[in-house]
Amino acid sequence: MGLITGILTLPLAPLRTTLWAAEQLQAAAEAQYYDPAPVRQALVGLERALLEGRIDETEYDRREDELLDRLDEINARGQGPRP
């Protein structure tokens, strides 16, 4: 960035900083949202709950389907082009 450009765009600096911070927050949130480890851990916990008798087969099947759909979403995102 040249001296003239820097001087002329100085009033926009707070906006650029805010946008940069928002982009960093979005990237961190997406990394956390698309992490498969918590979903896998939830599947293990779900199976443990079934084996211990804390939930029945119907509840297990319903929640397992939700978690597997979530894993499919995560895997599809990992294979496709990233924006």
PLY file of the C-alpha trace (Angstrom):
ply
format ascii 1.0
element vertex 83
property float x
property float y
property float z
element edge 82
property int vertex1
property int vertex2
end_header
0.00 0.00 0.00
1.42 3.34 -1.00
1.65 6.40 1.19
-1.16 8.25 -0.61
-3.45 5.21 -0.54
-2.68 4.69 3.14
-3.56 8.29 3.97
-6.74 8.31 1.87
-8.04 5.03 3.28
-7.09 5.76 6.90
-10.73 6.54 7.87
-11.63 3.00 6.77
-9.07 1.35 9.08
-11.58 0.60 11.89
-13.91 -1.03 9.37
-11.09 -3.14 7.89
-10.07 -4.23 11.39
-13.64 -5.15 12.26
-14.03 -7.15 9.06
-10.73 -8.93 9.68
-11.82 -9.85 13.22
-15.18 -11.11 11.94
-13.44 -13.27 9.34
-11.16 -14.73 12.02
-14.15 -15.53 14.24
-15.98 -17.16 11.35
-12.97 -19.31 10.49
-12.60 -20.44 14.10
-16.32 -21.22 14.41
-16.30 -23.23 11.17
-13.25 -25.19 12.28
-15.00 -26.09 15.51
-18.34 -26.85 13.83
-16.80 -29.12 11.21
-14.59 -31.07 13.65
-15.66 -34.74 13.52
-14.08 -35.66 16.90
-16.99 -34.45 19.12
-19.50 -36.25 16.90
-17.56 -39.50 17.13
-17.28 -39.04 20.89
-21.05 -38.53 21.07
-21.57 -41.78 19.14
-19.41 -43.64 21.66
-21.33 -42.09 24.55
-24.61 -42.96 22.90
-23.62 -46.60 22.53
-22.47 -46.67 26.15
-25.85 -45.28 27.24
-27.63 -48.01 25.28
-25.49 -50.76 26.77
-26.00 -49.40 30.28
-29.77 -49.28 29.73
-30.11 -45.51 30.12
-31.83 -45.25 26.71
-33.89 -47.67 24.65
-33.34 -48.87 21.07
-35.75 -46.34 19.58
-33.98 -43.38 21.20
-30.61 -44.84 20.25
-31.63 -45.23 16.59
-33.03 -41.71 16.40
-29.98 -40.05 17.94
-27.55 -42.26 16.03
-29.18 -41.22 12.74
-28.80 -37.55 13.70
-25.12 -38.01 14.55
-24.40 -40.02 11.41
-26.10 -37.35 9.29
-23.86 -34.79 10.98
-20.77 -36.88 10.16
-21.94 -37.14 6.54
-22.26 -33.35 6.43
-18.75 -32.94 7.84
-17.29 -35.46 5.38
-19.08 -33.85 2.43
-17.67 -30.46 3.39
-14.17 -31.92 3.62
-14.41 -33.37 0.12
-15.98 -30.42 -1.66
-14.43 -27.11 -2.67
-13.94 -24.65 0.16
-15.24 -21.11 -0.24
0 1
1 2
2 3
3 4
4 5
5 6
6 7
7 8
8 9
9 10
10 11
11 12
12 13
13 14
14 15
15 16
16 17
17 18
18 19
19 20
20 21
21 22
22 23
23 24
24 25
25 26
26 27
27 28
28 29
29 30
30 31
31 32
32 33
33 34
34 35
35 36
36 37
37 38
38 39
39 40
40 41
41 42
42 43
43 44
44 45
45 46
46 47
47 48
48 49
49 50
50 51
51 52
52 53
53 54
54 55
55 56
56 57
57 58
58 59
59 60
60 61
61 62
62 63
63 64
64 65
65 66
66 67
67 68
68 69
69 70
70 71
71 72
72 73
73 74
74 75
75 76
76 77
77 78
78 79
79 80
80 81
81 82
